[in-house]
Amino acid sequence: MNVRLSTTLALALLVTGWNPPSGQSQEGIDVSNSPLLKPWTGPHGGVPPWNLVRQEEFVPAFKEAIRISQSEIEAIAENPEPATFENTMVAYENSGRTMSRLQSIFFVYTSNLNVGPMPDLEKVVVPMLSEFEDSVYQNEKLFARIAAVYNSDAMKNKELDLAQRRLVDDLYKTFLRKGAALNSAEKAKLSQMNTRLARLFTDFSQNVLEDEQGYVTWIDDKADLAGLPDSVVAAMAAAAEARNNKGGKWAVTNTRSSMDPFLTYADNRPLREKVWRNYYNRGDNGDEHDNNRIIAEILRIRAARAKLLGYKTHAHWRMEPTMAKDPQAAMDLMMKVWPKALARVKEEVADMQAIADAEGVKIKIAPWDYRYYAEKVRKDKYDLDFNEVKPYLQLDKLIEAMMWASTKLYGLHYKQLSGIPVFHPDVTVWEVTDADGKHIGLWYLDPYAREGKRSGAWMTDYRAQENMNQSITPIVSNNSNFIEGANDEPVLISWDDAVTLFHEFGHALHGLLSNVKYPSQSGTSVARDYVEFPSQINEHWLETPEILNQFAVHYKTGEPIPQALLDKIRKASKFNQGYATTEYLASALIDMKLHLAGDVDIDPDKFERETLAEMGMPEELPMRHRTPQFMHIFSSDAYSAGYYSYLWADALTADAAERFEEAGGFYDPEVAKSLHDNVMSIGDTIDAADGFRQFRGRDVDTTALLRKRGFPVD
């Protein structure tokens, strides 16, 4: 079914027991001619009609889209002809297009424009979709037809090609994992669980958003800005102005892009602690937005659901379709790296403490000191101050750099378009063409933070590529939370933010370069622990001389970044890997341990605290995502028992990067073509391990991961 069903987002109220007539809602809003339900019009196969969206139409439009989708599913299930690949699998792929278009628009609103009525609409809509999803997976006649194709001679005798066999295999097993083989009573119980989870996911997400918007550190005294670069101060002033200076002249908002530079450079230690606590206590403040009770219930339901479906734990259920297959494989990789990361943190903290002691400040390094003193150590050891680098990291220039690299690697070209509808004035639209000028897709960019936009950075696809009935090109987007510069000043970003920018563009390229037949195998629709590989490998092009020499130019003088500064960056490339690896792995390990715990009552704060202590977590740094704000695993099922995926994919990335290095550089045309042909363009048409093997010439060498991070290889 060509519908990206939206249990990946949170919901709270259940709408049931309603059977609308075609085109008419219970509220009396006629949506029969709504642009939300019509095929997209305009250039390049149609574009989302953002300019025609009426938010009051969302609920009735979803009810109508569900009715349309149900009729499409019913037509497949009730087909009197024997089940074949064409009349069952292809028909399923063709169904749900109205729903898919509508969801693309709605979930951009919930993630990028979650203001006004949207939080309440989100609470209504996704439970409807959760109920609809269950009705599809629990349709006995539909599953019987899918099973018939799965068990057919065409499958056994390999009359179907590899992509077709994978499509059948994946769909059949997905239906099983979603409860298709349960009896009626068990299916009803499963639906109750999914509905309740949908409500809890929404509550969790909206609580985090409330704490991100509700906690702002205000500053009035200019002396409290000591140590901060001018660009950071300007961004804080712009953030305060955007909030009408209600609490002061400068504002540190409760997002990573605002918190991180403040903790890195601010000399005022009490203010660093305040900013740190605001950020890391999101969802854990003991008020109406506290997430601990919600987490406990989510974990109980997930464990019970896994048992109902015949799995030992939620982790075993979630990991079955991944590259790792089993939780133990993921744990083995994480525990291979964990002790090395802890040892490096011990060295890093010792270096920091020595500087603090030499300054005579009489402190013990605390979590709100780590970034600050890490920068001092970086300067002491490598004579590198990232304050010196930031003036060369202009957002606009780095966007150009990403495009340039993709031109060199894949022959892509970009043209900014005007007159295309967008959902906010911040958004720009680019047409992407290949080396021959053929249209490849559209890329939307939404770079700036604003009220109602969730924090972080992410990629979304509005439309998946396919070549089933006709050639349909993809529409993808990248979304970030940079602070706009004041008075038309260029936006300067940190090195870490530049890495994230390239990372998310890697996801976009994965969608844009897709060249498959069936939409459910397109682009990023691959195993969860493989999908981060194309994005993580794309990070490597940021640090290439070809990029830095051309695009890292000073925002005032236009001069390229000095070679001496580039040499320092390269020399310090493995600096602070103890911190980066440990804060990430702590979150990944807590995620896995929570979901391996099984059917037991868990106090999230206590579990986090005690488990970290058992693991030997250094007290000088926190998890990257503390449990009460861990959106990856509690805003949906998407990354639950799957946050390890970033490390798994980075093992592939490190090994893949070494192939480029062995070939003489990251722009080697032969290696780039192999990456395109075996990874970027093939989606889920072959097994991920086979695709990597074809690219690398062998299975992955996980010791490359240790080399990349500067850890000893045993």
ChimeraX attribute file (.defattr): number of C-alpha atoms within 10 A of each C-alpha:
attribute: neighborCount
match mode: 1-to-1
recipient: residues
	/A:1	21
	/A:2	20
	/A:3	22
	/A:4	17
	/A:5	17
	/A:6	21
	/A:7	23
	/A:8	20
	/A:9	23
	/A:10	27
	/A:11	34
	/A:12	25
	/A:13	20
	/A:14	19
	/A:15	16
	/A:16	9
	/A:17	6
	/A:18	9
	/A:19	11
	/A:20	14
	/A:21	11
	/A:22	14
	/A:23	20
	/A:24	16
	/A:25	21
	/A:26	13
	/A:27	9
	/A:28	9
	/A:29	15
	/A:30	15
	/A:31	22
	/A:32	16
	/A:33	9
	/A:34	17
	/A:35	20
	/A:36	29
	/A:37	22
	/A:38	15
	/A:39	15
	/A:40	15
	/A:41	12
	/A:42	11
	/A:43	8
	/A:44	15
	/A:45	14
	/A:46	14
	/A:47	19
	/A:48	24
	/A:49	19
	/A:50	16
	/A:51	12
	/A:52	12
	/A:53	16
	/A:54	11
	/A:55	15
	/A:56	12
	/A:57	17
	/A:58	24
	/A:59	22
	/A:60	23
	/A:61	27
	/A:62	24
	/A:63	26
	/A:64	24
	/A:65	24
	/A:66	20
	/A:67	19
	/A:68	20
	/A:69	22
	/A:70	16
	/A:71	14
	/A:72	17
	/A:73	22
	/A:74	15
	/A:75	16
	/A:76	20
	/A:77	21
	/A:78	11
	/A:79	14
	/A:80	8
	/A:81	9
	/A:82	10
	/A:83	21
	/A:84	17
	/A:85	22
	/A:86	11
	/A:87	16
	/A:88	25
	/A:89	22
	/A:90	18
	/A:91	17
	/A:92	22
	/A:93	18
	/A:94	17
	/A:95	22
	/A:96	23
	/A:97	21
	/A:98	22
	/A:99	25
	/A:100	23
	/A:101	23
	/A:102	23
	/A:103	24
	/A:104	19
	/A:105	18
	/A:106	22
	/A:107	19
	/A:108	17
	/A:109	20
	/A:110	19
	/A:111	16
	/A:112	21
	/A:113	19
	/A:114	22
	/A:115	14
	/A:116	10
	/A:117	10
	/A:118	20
	/A:119	20
	/A:120	14
	/A:121	20
	/A:122	25
	/A:123	22
	/A:124	19
	/A:125	25
	/A:126	30
	/A:127	28
	/A:128	23
	/A:129	24
	/A:130	24
	/A:131	19
	/A:132	18
	/A:133	19
	/A:134	21
	/A:135	16
	/A:136	19
	/A:137	19
	/A:138	24
	/A:139	16
	/A:140	17
	/A:141	15
	/A:142	24
	/A:143	21
	/A:144	16
	/A:145	23
	/A:146	25
	/A:147	19
	/A:148	17
	/A:149	24
	/A:150	23
	/A:151	14
	/A:152	16
	/A:153	12
	/A:154	15
	/A:155	19
	/A:156	11
	/A:157	8
	/A:158	12
	/A:159	12
	/A:160	15
	/A:161	12
	/A:162	14
	/A:163	19
	/A:164	21
	/A:165	21
	/A:166	18
	/A:167	22
	/A:168	22
	/A:169	17
	/A:170	17
	/A:171	20
	/A:172	22
	/A:173	17
	/A:174	14
	/A:175	20
	/A:176	17
	/A:177	19
	/A:178	20
	/A:179	21
	/A:180	24
	/A:181	18
	/A:182	18
	/A:183	12
	/A:184	12
	/A:185	8
	/A:186	15
	/A:187	21
	/A:188	14
	/A:189	15
	/A:190	23
	/A:191	20
	/A:192	16
	/A:193	16
	/A:194	21
	/A:195	24
	/A:196	20
	/A:197	28
	/A:198	31
	/A:199	25
	/A:200	25
	/A:201	28
	/A:202	25
	/A:203	23
	/A:204	30
	/A:205	23
	/A:206	23
	/A:207	21
	/A:208	25
	/A:209	23
	/A:210	15
	/A:211	22
	/A:212	22
	/A:213	18
	/A:214	13
	/A:215	16
	/A:216	21
	/A:217	19
	/A:218	19
	/A:219	20
	/A:220	13
	/A:221	10
	/A:222	10
	/A:223	10
	/A:224	15
	/A:225	21
	/A:226	12
	/A:227	15
	/A:228	19
	/A:229	17
	/A:230	12
	/A:231	19
	/A:232	22
	/A:233	20
	/A:234	20
	/A:235	22
	/A:236	25
	/A:237	21
	/A:238	21
	/A:239	25
	/A:240	23
	/A:241	16
	/A:242	13
	/A:243	14
	/A:244	11
	/A:245	17
	/A:246	12
	/A:247	14
	/A:248	16
	/A:249	18
	/A:250	26
	/A:251	25
	/A:252	24
	/A:253	22
	/A:254	25
	/A:255	23
	/A:256	17
	/A:257	22
	/A:258	21
	/A:259	18
	/A:260	20
	/A:261	20
	/A:262	26
	/A:263	25
	/A:264	22
	/A:265	23
	/A:266	21
	/A:267	18
	/A:268	16
	/A:269	14
	/A:270	12
	/A:271	19
	/A:272	22
	/A:273	16
	/A:274	14
	/A:275	25
	/A:276	19
	/A:277	14
	/A:278	23
	/A:279	23
	/A:280	20
	/A:281	17
	/A:282	26
	/A:283	28
	/A:284	21
	/A:285	14
	/A:286	10
	/A:287	8
	/A:288	9
	/A:289	19
	/A:290	21
	/A:291	27
	/A:292	21
	/A:293	14
	/A:294	18
	/A:295	25
	/A:296	17
	/A:297	17
	/A:298	23
	/A:299	23
	/A:300	18
	/A:301	20
	/A:302	23
	/A:303	24
	/A:304	21
	/A:305	24
	/A:306	21
	/A:307	16
	/A:308	16
	/A:309	21
	/A:310	14
	/A:311	17
	/A:312	17
	/A:313	23
	/A:314	28
	/A:315	26
	/A:316	19
	/A:317	24
	/A:318	23
	/A:319	20
	/A:320	16
	/A:321	18
	/A:322	16
	/A:323	20
	/A:324	21
	/A:325	15
	/A:326	16
	/A:327	22
	/A:328	13
	/A:329	12
	/A:330	25
	/A:331	16
	/A:332	11
	/A:333	16
	/A:334	18
	/A:335	13
	/A:336	15
	/A:337	20
	/A:338	21
	/A:339	14
	/A:340	19
	/A:341	24
	/A:342	19
	/A:343	14
	/A:344	21
	/A:345	23
	/A:346	15
	/A:347	13
	/A:348	20
	/A:349	24
	/A:350	13
	/A:351	18
	/A:352	24
	/A:353	21
	/A:354	14
	/A:355	17
	/A:356	18
	/A:357	12
	/A:358	10
	/A:359	10
	/A:360	9
	/A:361	9
	/A:362	10
	/A:363	11
	/A:364	13
	/A:365	19
	/A:366	14
	/A:367	18
	/A:368	22
	/A:369	25
	/A:370	21
	/A:371	22
	/A:372	23
	/A:373	23
	/A:374	21
	/A:375	19
	/A:376	20
	/A:377	23
	/A:378	19
	/A:379	15
	/A:380	13
	/A:381	12
	/A:382	16
	/A:383	14
	/A:384	21
	/A:385	17
	/A:386	17
	/A:387	18
	/A:388	11
	/A:389	21
	/A:390	20
	/A:391	23
	/A:392	27
	/A:393	24
	/A:394	21
	/A:395	20
	/A:396	12
	/A:397	20
	/A:398	24
	/A:399	16
	/A:400	15
	/A:401	21
	/A:402	20
	/A:403	20
	/A:404	20
	/A:405	20
	/A:406	20
	/A:407	16
	/A:408	15
	/A:409	19
	/A:410	20
	/A:411	15
	/A:412	23
	/A:413	21
	/A:414	21
	/A:415	12
	/A:416	12
	/A:417	11
	/A:418	10
	/A:419	6
	/A:420	15
	/A:421	17
	/A:422	18
	/A:423	19
	/A:424	12
	/A:425	8
	/A:426	13
	/A:427	16
	/A:428	19
	/A:429	22
	/A:430	19
	/A:431	17
	/A:432	22
	/A:433	19
	/A:434	16
	/A:435	11
	/A:436	9
	/A:437	11
	/A:438	11
	/A:439	16
	/A:440	23
	/A:441	25
	/A:442	26
	/A:443	25
	/A:444	22
	/A:445	18
	/A:446	21
	/A:447	19
	/A:448	15
	/A:449	21
	/A:450	19
	/A:451	15
	/A:452	20
	/A:453	21
	/A:454	24
	/A:455	23
	/A:456	14
	/A:457	18
	/A:458	18
	/A:459	20
	/A:460	19
	/A:461	22
	/A:462	23
	/A:463	23
	/A:464	25
	/A:465	28
	/A:466	21
	/A:467	14
	/A:468	14
	/A:469	10
	/A:470	8
	/A:471	13
	/A:472	20
	/A:473	23
	/A:474	27
	/A:475	28
	/A:476	25
	/A:477	24
	/A:478	21
	/A:479	25
	/A:480	23
	/A:481	21
	/A:482	23
	/A:483	21
	/A:484	20
	/A:485	18
	/A:486	16
	/A:487	8
	/A:488	7
	/A:489	12
	/A:490	18
	/A:491	21
	/A:492	27
	/A:493	23
	/A:494	21
	/A:495	17
	/A:496	10
	/A:497	20
	/A:498	20
	/A:499	18
	/A:500	20
	/A:501	26
	/A:502	24
	/A:503	25
	/A:504	25
	/A:505	29
	/A:506	25
	/A:507	27
	/A:508	27
	/A:509	23
	/A:510	26
	/A:511	30
	/A:512	28
	/A:513	26
	/A:514	28
	/A:515	25
	/A:516	21
	/A:517	21
	/A:518	24
	/A:519	25
	/A:520	24
	/A:521	25
	/A:522	27
	/A:523	29
	/A:524	28
	/A:525	18
	/A:526	22
	/A:527	19
	/A:528	24
	/A:529	25
	/A:530	25
	/A:531	20
	/A:532	26
	/A:533	28
	/A:534	26
	/A:535	25
	/A:536	24
	/A:537	21
	/A:538	25
	/A:539	21
	/A:540	16
	/A:541	20
	/A:542	22
	/A:543	17
	/A:544	16
	/A:545	14
	/A:546	16
	/A:547	18
	/A:548	21
	/A:549	16
	/A:550	16
	/A:551	25
	/A:552	26
	/A:553	22
	/A:554	18
	/A:555	18
	/A:556	10
	/A:557	9
	/A:558	11
	/A:559	14
	/A:560	15
	/A:561	20
	/A:562	15
	/A:563	12
	/A:564	8
	/A:565	16
	/A:566	18
	/A:567	13
	/A:568	16
	/A:569	19
	/A:570	13
	/A:571	12
	/A:572	16
	/A:573	14
	/A:574	14
	/A:575	20
	/A:576	23
	/A:577	18
	/A:578	23
	/A:579	26
	/A:580	15
	/A:581	20
	/A:582	26
	/A:583	20
	/A:584	18
	/A:585	23
	/A:586	24
	/A:587	22
	/A:588	27
	/A:589	24
	/A:590	23
	/A:591	26
	/A:592	21
	/A:593	18
	/A:594	25
	/A:595	24
	/A:596	17
	/A:597	17
	/A:598	20
	/A:599	19
	/A:600	12
	/A:601	11
	/A:602	19
	/A:603	13
	/A:604	20
	/A:605	16
	/A:606	10
	/A:607	15
	/A:608	21
	/A:609	11
	/A:610	12
	/A:611	17
	/A:612	19
	/A:613	12
	/A:614	8
	/A:615	14
	/A:616	13
	/A:617	19
	/A:618	19
	/A:619	11
	/A:620	16
	/A:621	19
	/A:622	21
	/A:623	23
	/A:624	19
	/A:625	20
	/A:626	23
	/A:627	27
	/A:628	25
	/A:629	27
	/A:630	22
	/A:631	20
	/A:632	18
	/A:633	21
	/A:634	29
	/A:635	28
	/A:636	23
	/A:637	22
	/A:638	17
	/A:639	19
	/A:640	24
	/A:641	28
	/A:642	25
	/A:643	23
	/A:644	28
	/A:645	23
	/A:646	21
	/A:647	22
	/A:648	24
	/A:649	22
	/A:650	24
	/A:651	21
	/A:652	26
	/A:653	28
	/A:654	24
	/A:655	22
	/A:656	22
	/A:657	20
	/A:658	16
	/A:659	18
	/A:660	18
	/A:661	14
	/A:662	12
	/A:663	14
	/A:664	10
	/A:665	14
	/A:666	22
	/A:667	20
	/A:668	16
	/A:669	15
	/A:670	12
	/A:671	21
	/A:672	19
	/A:673	16
	/A:674	16
	/A:675	23
	/A:676	19
	/A:677	17
	/A:678	20
	/A:679	25
	/A:680	27
	/A:681	21
	/A:682	24
	/A:683	30
	/A:684	25
	/A:685	24
	/A:686	19
	/A:687	16
	/A:688	21
	/A:689	16
	/A:690	15
	/A:691	21
	/A:692	21
	/A:693	14
	/A:694	16
	/A:695	21
	/A:696	21
	/A:697	11
	/A:698	11
	/A:699	14
	/A:700	17
	/A:701	13
	/A:702	18
	/A:703	17
	/A:704	21
	/A:705	21
	/A:706	18
	/A:707	14
	/A:708	18
	/A:709	20
	/A:710	18
	/A:711	19
	/A:712	10
	/A:713	11
	/A:714	6
